[in-house]
């Protein structure tokens, strides 16, 4: 199979707990990238790492729910 990965710096709160720590700039940039990618490859599934490997906490936010909030 083929996959493309998006990585963002963060994912940990100050206390060390896993958390969505994306800045507004990171969210905006990620949204633009994912929308462009989806436009070019509409049949490709977009998912979070933890959906493929439940032992992994990344990306520290629910990708499927986030996709809905950005209209995908």
C-alpha positions as CSV (number, residue, x, y, z in Angstrom):
1,X,0.0,0.0,0.0
2,X,1.0,3.6,-0.2
3,X,0.6,6.3,2.4
4,X,1.4,9.9,2.9
5,X,2.1,11.2,6.4
6,X,1.5,14.6,7.9
7,X,3.5,15.4,11.0
8,X,3.0,18.3,13.4
9,X,5.2,19.4,16.3
10,X,3.3,19.0,19.5
11,X,0.8,16.6,21.0
12,X,1.8,16.9,24.6
13,X,0.4,19.3,27.2
14,X,2.7,21.0,29.7
15,X,2.0,18.3,32.2
16,X,3.2,15.6,29.7
17,X,-0.3,14.3,28.9
18,X,-1.2,13.7,25.3
19,X,-3.3,16.6,24.0
20,X,-4.2,18.5,20.8
21,X,-1.7,21.3,21.1
22,X,-1.9,22.5,17.5
23,X,-1.7,26.3,17.1
24,X,-4.1,28.2,14.9
25,X,-1.4,28.5,12.3
26,X,-0.8,24.7,12.4
27,X,-4.5,24.0,12.1
28,X,-4.9,26.4,9.1
29,X,-1.9,25.0,7.3
30,X,-3.0,21.4,7.9
31,X,-6.5,22.2,6.7
32,X,-5.2,23.8,3.5
33,X,-2.9,20.8,2.8
34,X,-5.5,18.1,3.6
35,X,-8.2,19.9,1.5
36,X,-5.8,20.2,-1.5
37,X,-4.8,16.6,-1.1
38,X,-8.4,15.4,-0.9
39,X,-9.3,17.5,-4.0
40,X,-6.5,15.8,-6.0
41,X,-7.1,12.3,-4.6
42,X,-10.7,12.1,-3.5
43,X,-10.7,8.3,-3.1
44,X,-7.8,8.1,-0.6
45,X,-8.8,7.5,3.0
46,X,-7.6,10.1,5.4
47,X,-7.1,8.8,9.0
48,X,-5.1,9.3,12.1
49,X,-2.1,7.0,13.0
50,X,-4.0,5.7,16.1
51,X,-6.8,4.4,13.7
52,X,-4.2,2.1,12.1
53,X,-2.4,1.3,15.4
54,X,-4.6,1.8,18.5
55,X,-1.5,1.6,20.7
56,X,-0.3,4.9,19.3
57,X,-1.9,8.0,20.8
58,X,-0.9,10.3,17.9
59,X,-2.1,12.5,16.5
60,X,-3.8,13.4,19.8
61,X,-7.0,14.5,18.1
62,X,-9.8,12.7,16.4
63,X,-9.0,13.0,12.7
64,X,-12.5,11.8,11.5
65,X,-14.2,14.4,13.6
66,X,-11.7,17.1,12.5
67,X,-12.4,16.3,8.9
68,X,-16.1,16.9,9.4
69,X,-15.4,20.3,11.0
70,X,-13.4,21.3,7.9
71,X,-16.1,20.1,5.5
72,X,-14.6,16.8,4.4
